[in-house]
Amino acid sequence: MTYVLSEASKKNREGVDPRLIEISDLAITITLVDFGHGPDSGVREDQRQMQLFIEKKSKADGYIKKSKHQKAADGYGKALDFYAYVDGAASWKREHLAMVAAAFLQAASLLGYKIKWGGLWKGDSSGLYGWDMPHIELVE
């Protein structure tokens, strides 16, 4: 089955580096699990980033520690979040997010771009990996 991004998901990518948009556009055509991009998935203003930090939804406060979701010197955000869409609803189950991430990693490889996936990031002292599974970012 071939999936298509909704207009809302496309709008939520505005201001994101065109390479990540290209990766997302290809990933939706090859994924085995449908996905979308929510309201905080793309570019974030400093104040919104701080709010997500306060809510413990991000490790970057937006001021002292910048997020890749904030605009870089070239005016684009270098990160993009996603959620899986399964059985008519958003899903953040690890197995669903991993399937979507596989499509992102494959798409980036096919296009010749390097990305990092938050599902491979080591967490705290517990050694738990994948603390940011719905996140990809460009490697420059």
C-alpha positions as a Markdown table, in Angstrom:
| # | Residue | x | y | z |
|---|---|---|---|---|
| 1 | Met | 0.0 | 0.0 | 0.0 |
| 2 | Thr | 1.2 | 3.5 | -0.8 |
| 3 | Tyr | 0.5 | 6.3 | 1.7 |
| 4 | Val | 0.2 | 10.0 | 1.2 |
| 5 | Leu | 0.9 | 12.8 | 3.6 |
| 6 | Ser | -2.0 | 15.0 | 4.6 |
| 7 | Glu | -2.0 | 18.7 | 4.0 |
| 8 | Ala | -1.7 | 19.3 | 7.7 |
| 9 | Ser | 1.4 | 17.1 | 7.9 |
| 10 | Lys | 2.9 | 19.0 | 4.9 |
| 11 | Lys | 2.1 | 22.4 | 6.6 |
| 12 | Asn | 3.8 | 21.2 | 9.8 |
| 13 | Arg | 7.0 | 20.8 | 7.9 |
| 14 | Glu | 7.2 | 24.4 | 6.8 |
| 15 | Gly | 10.6 | 26.0 | 7.5 |
| 16 | Val | 12.3 | 22.5 | 7.7 |
| 17 | Asp | 15.4 | 22.0 | 5.6 |
| 18 | Pro | 14.3 | 21.0 | 2.0 |
| 19 | Arg | 16.4 | 17.9 | 2.3 |
| 20 | Leu | 14.4 | 16.6 | 5.2 |
| 21 | Ile | 11.2 | 17.4 | 3.3 |
| 22 | Glu | 12.6 | 15.4 | 0.3 |
| 23 | Ile | 13.4 | 12.5 | 2.7 |
| 24 | Ser | 9.9 | 12.7 | 4.2 |
| 25 | Asp | 8.3 | 12.7 | 0.7 |
| 26 | Leu | 10.2 | 9.6 | -0.3 |
| 27 | Ala | 9.7 | 7.8 | 3.0 |
| 28 | Ile | 5.9 | 8.1 | 2.8 |
| 29 | Thr | 6.0 | 6.2 | -0.5 |
| 30 | Ile | 8.1 | 3.3 | 0.8 |
| 31 | Thr | 7.0 | 3.0 | 4.4 |
| 32 | Leu | 5.2 | -0.1 | 5.6 |
| 33 | Val | 3.5 | 1.9 | 8.3 |
| 34 | Asp | 1.7 | 5.2 | 7.6 |
| 35 | Phe | 2.9 | 8.3 | 9.4 |
| 36 | Gly | 2.4 | 12.0 | 9.8 |
| 37 | His | 4.0 | 15.2 | 11.2 |
| 38 | Gly | 2.2 | 16.9 | 14.1 |
| 39 | Pro | 2.2 | 20.6 | 15.1 |
| 40 | Asp | 5.5 | 20.5 | 16.9 |
| 41 | Ser | 7.3 | 18.3 | 14.4 |
| 42 | Gly | 9.1 | 21.0 | 12.4 |
| 43 | Val | 10.4 | 24.4 | 13.2 |
| 44 | Arg | 9.9 | 25.7 | 16.7 |
| 45 | Glu | 10.3 | 29.2 | 18.0 |
| 46 | Asp | 12.5 | 29.7 | 21.1 |
| 47 | Gln | 9.5 | 30.2 | 23.4 |
| 48 | Arg | 7.8 | 27.0 | 22.3 |
| 49 | Gln | 11.1 | 25.1 | 22.6 |
| 50 | Met | 11.3 | 26.3 | 26.2 |
| 51 | Gln | 7.8 | 25.2 | 26.9 |
| 52 | Leu | 8.5 | 21.7 | 25.7 |
| 53 | Phe | 11.6 | 21.7 | 27.9 |
| 54 | Ile | 9.6 | 22.7 | 30.9 |
| 55 | Glu | 7.0 | 19.9 | 30.1 |
| 56 | Lys | 10.0 | 17.5 | 29.9 |
| 57 | Lys | 9.2 | 16.7 | 26.3 |
| 58 | Ser | 12.6 | 18.0 | 25.1 |
| 59 | Lys | 16.2 | 18.1 | 26.5 |
| 60 | Ala | 16.9 | 21.4 | 24.8 |
| 61 | Asp | 15.6 | 24.6 | 26.5 |
| 62 | Gly | 15.8 | 26.7 | 23.3 |
| 63 | Tyr | 18.1 | 29.3 | 24.7 |
| 64 | Ile | 21.2 | 27.8 | 26.5 |
| 65 | Lys | 20.8 | 24.5 | 24.6 |
| 66 | Lys | 19.4 | 24.9 | 21.2 |
| 67 | Ser | 17.3 | 22.3 | 19.4 |
| 68 | Lys | 17.8 | 21.2 | 15.8 |
| 69 | His | 14.1 | 22.1 | 15.5 |
| 70 | Gln | 15.0 | 25.8 | 15.8 |
| 71 | Lys | 16.2 | 27.7 | 12.8 |
| 72 | Ala | 19.8 | 27.4 | 11.9 |
| 73 | Ala | 21.9 | 30.1 | 10.4 |
| 74 | Asp | 20.5 | 29.3 | 6.9 |
| 75 | Gly | 17.0 | 29.9 | 8.2 |
| 76 | Tyr | 15.9 | 26.2 | 8.2 |
| 77 | Gly | 15.2 | 23.7 | 11.0 |
| 78 | Lys | 17.4 | 20.6 | 10.8 |
| 79 | Ala | 15.1 | 18.2 | 12.6 |
| 80 | Leu | 11.7 | 16.6 | 11.9 |
| 81 | Asp | 9.5 | 14.6 | 14.2 |
| 82 | Phe | 6.9 | 12.1 | 13.1 |
| 83 | Tyr | 4.2 | 9.8 | 14.5 |
| 84 | Ala | 3.0 | 6.5 | 13.2 |
| 85 | Tyr | -0.6 | 6.3 | 12.0 |
| 86 | Val | -2.1 | 2.8 | 12.7 |
| 87 | Asp | -5.7 | 1.7 | 12.7 |
| 88 | Gly | -7.0 | 5.2 | 12.2 |
| 89 | Ala | -5.1 | 6.8 | 15.1 |
| 90 | Ala | -1.7 | 8.2 | 15.9 |
| 91 | Ser | 0.7 | 5.7 | 17.5 |
| 92 | Trp | 3.9 | 6.2 | 19.4 |
| 93 | Lys | 4.5 | 2.5 | 20.0 |
| 94 | Arg | 8.2 | 1.6 | 19.6 |
| 95 | Glu | 7.5 | -1.0 | 17.0 |
| 96 | His | 5.5 | 1.4 | 14.8 |
| 97 | Leu | 8.0 | 4.2 | 15.1 |
| 98 | Ala | 10.9 | 1.9 | 14.3 |
| 99 | Met | 9.1 | 0.8 | 11.0 |
| 100 | Val | 8.6 | 4.5 | 10.1 |
| 101 | Ala | 12.2 | 5.3 | 10.9 |
| 102 | Ala | 13.4 | 2.5 | 8.7 |
| 103 | Ala | 11.6 | 4.2 | 5.8 |
| 104 | Phe | 13.3 | 7.5 | 6.7 |
| 105 | Leu | 16.7 | 5.9 | 6.9 |
| 106 | Gln | 16.2 | 4.1 | 3.6 |
| 107 | Ala | 14.9 | 7.3 | 1.9 |
| 108 | Ala | 17.9 | 9.3 | 3.2 |
| 109 | Ser | 20.3 | 6.7 | 1.9 |
| 110 | Leu | 18.7 | 6.6 | -1.5 |
| 111 | Leu | 18.9 | 10.4 | -1.7 |
| 112 | Gly | 22.5 | 10.5 | -0.5 |
| 113 | Tyr | 21.8 | 12.4 | 2.8 |
| 114 | Lys | 22.9 | 11.5 | 6.2 |
| 115 | Ile | 20.5 | 11.6 | 9.1 |
| 116 | Lys | 20.4 | 10.6 | 12.8 |
| 117 | Trp | 17.5 | 8.8 | 14.3 |
| 118 | Gly | 16.6 | 9.4 | 17.9 |
| 119 | Gly | 15.7 | 5.7 | 18.3 |
| 120 | Leu | 19.4 | 4.9 | 18.4 |
| 121 | Trp | 20.3 | 7.6 | 21.0 |
| 122 | Lys | 21.6 | 6.3 | 24.3 |
| 123 | Gly | 19.5 | 7.7 | 27.2 |
| 124 | Asp | 20.4 | 8.1 | 30.8 |
| 125 | Ser | 22.6 | 6.0 | 33.1 |
| 126 | Ser | 20.1 | 3.1 | 32.7 |
| 127 | Gly | 21.5 | 2.5 | 29.3 |
| 128 | Leu | 18.1 | 2.7 | 27.6 |
| 129 | Tyr | 18.3 | 3.5 | 23.9 |
| 130 | Gly | 15.7 | 5.3 | 21.9 |
| 131 | Trp | 14.6 | 8.1 | 24.1 |
| 132 | Asp | 13.6 | 10.2 | 21.1 |
| 133 | Met | 12.1 | 7.6 | 18.7 |
| 134 | Pro | 9.9 | 9.9 | 16.7 |
| 135 | His | 12.9 | 12.2 | 15.7 |
| 136 | Ile | 15.2 | 12.5 | 12.8 |
| 137 | Glu | 17.8 | 15.2 | 12.1 |
| 138 | Leu | 20.3 | 16.0 | 9.3 |
| 139 | Val | 23.9 | 15.3 | 9.8 |
| 140 | Glu | 26.0 | 18.0 | 8.1 |
